Amino acid sequence: MVNEGPPDGEVVARILGGDGEAFGILIRRYEPGLLRFATRMLGNPDAAADAVAESLVRAYRHLAQCRDPSRLRSWLYRITGNRCRSHLARRHTSDIPLSEAPPLADPSDSWVALERGEQVALVERALAALPAEKREAFVLKHVEGMSYEEMAAVTGARIPTLKMRVHRAREALLAALEELV
Amino acid sequence: MIADDRGGAMNPIDSRLQDALDGERDPAELPADLRDAYVRLITAARLLEVVPPTTVADRVMAEIRRSPAPTLSPARRAARWLSRPRAITFRLRPAWTLALAAGLAAILLIPSEPGTLNPGEAQGVARFVGHFPGARSVEVVGSFNDWSRGKLHLQDDDHDGVWDGAAVLPAGQHEYMFVVDGERWVADPLAGRYVDDGFGAGQQNSLLVVRPASGTP
């Protein structure tokens, strides 16, 4: 992740000092990853955008409660993860209907792009079939590139539990991805 | 075969593959079948790294402009109050003086604007200025605070790399150093006077002479 500009702690201090516009720096810094995370969790880009927008507004309003601004990334992912879980709970199922699967990532007419799009759709379907906790663990570990320590800060789960979830997610995905590559 | 928690079934995968995926084993050491599985899972993860082509920045900023500014909890507000520059004046009866001297000394070392400080008799205002672009914190340690960190922090409110602060100190000569980012001890290049730090490595402390405020014109 490219992290240019002032450190998070400095930006947070500016915001708490009354410079609300500085929150835009944090949005630019973390929005792409949060949107990707929420999209993978919810399987629906519109629902993911709503969850991230609500999470960022909530983060702004409660910014003073962020005990360690140097770990802002974990805090933002935690809020977004909670938002996604609430959204999934409202749907009364952790399954994501295929009809809500995200559009192909690269819908051009070229054969290569089409093949890549089919691969993305295949992986997304396999991911969507996982229980939410395992899906979250796999995405945080392998898509967002977090350490188990950071994942523990995001999810509130213990590291051995997270390792088990990641291992089980890998097993399930591997079985579902025989066609890949 | 083991059952997953949704009633399905899946095969446990080799622990060497799990170790490689956790970064605890070199994937090049895996046998061919496990290496294929490794590549398949890593490829899947790369395919999921695509960032959705959307943004919520405008709606979030519009919403927070309508929101009240974030506020600090009472505890954090108290902490900020203690670190904010302010003038502190105490009138002490002689009987209290000795009992409160230590605590008062700590309070008087809170950095402040020179004009807002109110030194007592046999005290003066010392101002510290240093140019440390890119520093995250700068503090002053010296003979006046037992060379202890955390008592006199300088500020760079406009982020131009110039850190400054002031404190009431007893009149007289003091040795001091800047501590940058909590770990780098630096003599004040603007001090003009220095003394050997006494540790035999040729390092020097900066020297400061505080004159009593009552004696200044």
Contacts between the chains, C-beta under 8 A, distances in Angstrom:
chain1	res1	chain2	res2	distance
A	6	B	159	7.5
A	7	B	136	7.0
A	9	B	136	7.9
A	10	B	136	7.8
A	10	B	159	7.6
A	15	B	70	6.5
A	16	B	70	6.1
A	16	B	72	6.5
A	18	B	69	6.1
A	20	B	64	6.0
A	20	B	65	6.9
A	20	B	69	6.0
A	21	B	61	7.7
A	23	B	60	7.8
A	23	B	61	7.1
A	23	B	64	5.9
A	24	B	57	6.8
A	24	B	61	6.0
A	27	B	56	7.9
A	27	B	57	4.8
A	27	B	60	6.0
A	27	B	61	7.2
A	28	B	57	7.0
A	31	B	55	6.4
A	31	B	56	6.7
A	31	B	57	6.3
A	32	B	51	4.5
A	33	B	51	7.8
A	35	B	51	6.6
A	35	B	52	4.9
A	35	B	54	6.6
A	35	B	55	7.9
A	35	B	56	7.4
A	36	B	48	7.8
A	36	B	49	7.1
A	36	B	50	7.4
A	36	B	51	5.2
A	36	B	52	6.4
A	39	B	52	5.1
A	40	B	48	6.0
A	45	B	52	5.2
A	45	B	54	6.4
A	48	B	52	6.8
A	49	B	52	7.6
A	49	B	54	5.6
A	49	B	56	5.3
A	52	B	56	5.5
A	53	B	56	4.0
A	53	B	59	5.5
A	53	B	60	5.4
A	53	B	63	7.6
A	56	B	56	7.0
A	56	B	60	4.6
A	57	B	60	5.8
A	57	B	63	4.9
A	57	B	64	6.1
A	57	B	67	7.1
A	60	B	60	7.7
A	60	B	64	4.7
A	60	B	67	6.7
A	60	B	70	6.2
A	61	B	64	7.8
A	61	B	67	5.8
A	61	B	68	7.8
A	61	B	70	6.0
A	62	B	70	6.9
A	63	B	70	4.2
A	64	B	70	5.1
A	64	B	71	5.8
A	64	B	72	4.4
A	64	B	73	6.0
A	64	B	76	6.2
A	65	B	73	6.7
A	102	B	52	7.4
A	105	B	47	7.6
A	105	B	50	4.4
A	106	B	50	7.9
A	116	B	47	7.6
A	119	B	43	7.9
A	119	B	47	5.7
A	120	B	47	4.9
A	120	B	48	7.7
A	120	B	50	6.8
A	123	B	44	4.6
A	123	B	47	4.9
A	123	B	48	6.0
A	124	B	48	7.3
A	126	B	44	7.4
A	127	B	48	6.8
A	131	B	4	7.9
A	131	B	5	6.3
A	131	B	6	6.0
A	138	B	45	7.9
A	139	B	48	7.0
A	142	B	21	7.7
A	142	B	41	7.5
A	142	B	42	7.7
A	142	B	44	8.0
A	142	B	45	3.8
A	142	B	48	7.7
A	143	B	45	5.6
A	143	B	48	4.8
A	143	B	49	5.7
A	163	B	22	7.6
A	166	B	22	7.9
A	167	B	13	7.7
A	167	B	18	5.4
A	168	B	4	6.6
A	168	B	10	7.7
A	170	B	13	6.3
A	170	B	17	7.9
A	170	B	18	7.0
A	170	B	21	6.3
A	170	B	41	5.8
A	171	B	10	4.7
A	171	B	11	6.5
A	171	B	12	6.0
A	171	B	13	5.2
A	172	B	4	6.4
A	172	B	8	7.6
A	172	B	10	5.2
A	173	B	41	6.4
A	173	B	44	6.1
A	174	B	13	6.1
A	174	B	37	5.7
A	174	B	40	6.5
A	174	B	41	6.1
A	175	B	10	5.2
A	175	B	11	6.5
A	177	B	40	5.5
A	177	B	41	7.6
A	177	B	44	5.8
A	180	B	40	5.2
A	180	B	43	6.2
A	180	B	44	6.2
A	181	B	36	7.8
A	181	B	39	6.2
A	181	B	40	5.3
A	181	B	43	5.4
